[in-house]
Amino acid sequence: MKKILGLGNALVDIVVQLETDELLKTFKLPKGSMTLIDGVLSGKIRKETAGLPNTMASGGSAANTIHGLASLGVKTGFIGKVCKDELGDIFTKDLKNNHIKPQLLYSYTETGRAVSLVSTDSERTFGTYLGAAMEMEASDLHDELFKGYDIIHIEGYLVQNHEMLLRALELAQNNGLLISLDLASYNIVEENLDFLRKIISKYVDILFANDQEAKAFTGMGPHAALDIMANYCDIAIVKVGAKGSLIKQGNEIFVVEGFKVNVVDTTGAGDLYASGFLYGLVNNYPLAQCGKIAGMVAGKVIEVFGAKIPHEGWKALRLKISD
């Protein structure tokens, strides 16, 4: 089977269930967005939410996708930057325990963390302190990190460092990897639109976006956005929440209906959608089937608190996919 490499911010996810949205206003975090914050504000948020239900696990968008792929039986690796501290140990051990090859870089700055604040309507808002992850540089990357892999999945949050992202894309392309990119967050797209359009048209083969990100990228609704996105890459995917997803390759369009699920927390839904889709792709399934598997995996993570599907959930998914 083909091997998939992830490249992203190595973070520990701290998922907190909010009682109201007042804290979002207090910390000036736009609901549904990802906002980069400093260590001081991250500490304040953790202090203010200390008494609320929460979970802690390795995370970051691309790492979540790679974790999902490994749980489906795909051989995987992950490139990111951490500190040799408590959170860095949590992140590294989680990769190893899930049979993901750690290709980690190290910094003296503390390991990054993403506080995911989950509203009562299940919408999640991220306050992300990148820490060591922010220090990953172009000079850290070299050919050997990319050799032996067939696909690289990159999170759009890395667009904050243009030089490093360009270096990663060039190395991946030079080593013959298909390049998968998740646009990650509508505000990130808005802030880096011209740069994203240039790199996607030159390097990206598979492009993931939800409806908000697709609109930020194209200015259009889901169906029109899909057509525009497909002009930039080989396979374009627009996720439309409970309605399912839209997929286009060349002149072929596939509409994949959503699954009815008991929504608990949408954290990780987009990341795990990518897991299911890429799993289908490396197994040479038709694109419509890739979308269906992606929807099943995303639906399963929505039914639990946090961005990780429990072991029994993966067992059920593997049986369902094999039917």
Buried (B, 14 or more C-beta within 10 A) or exposed (E): EBBBBBBBBBBBBBBBBBEEBEBBEEBEBEEBBBBBBEBEBBEBBBEEBEEEEBBBBBBBBBBBBBBBBBBBEBBBBBBBBBBEBEBBBBBBEBBEEBEBBBBBBBBEBBBBBBBBBBBEEBBBBBBBBBBBBBBBEBEBBEEEBBEEBBBBBBBBBBBBBBEBBBBBBBBBBEBEBBBBBBBBBBBBBEEBBEEBBEBBEEBBBBBBBBBBBBBBBBEBEBBBBBBBBBEBBBBBBBBBBEEBBBBBBEEEBBBBEBBEBEBBBBBBBBBBBBBBBBBBBBBEBEBBBBBBBBBBBBBBBBEBBBBBBEEEBBEBBEEEBEE
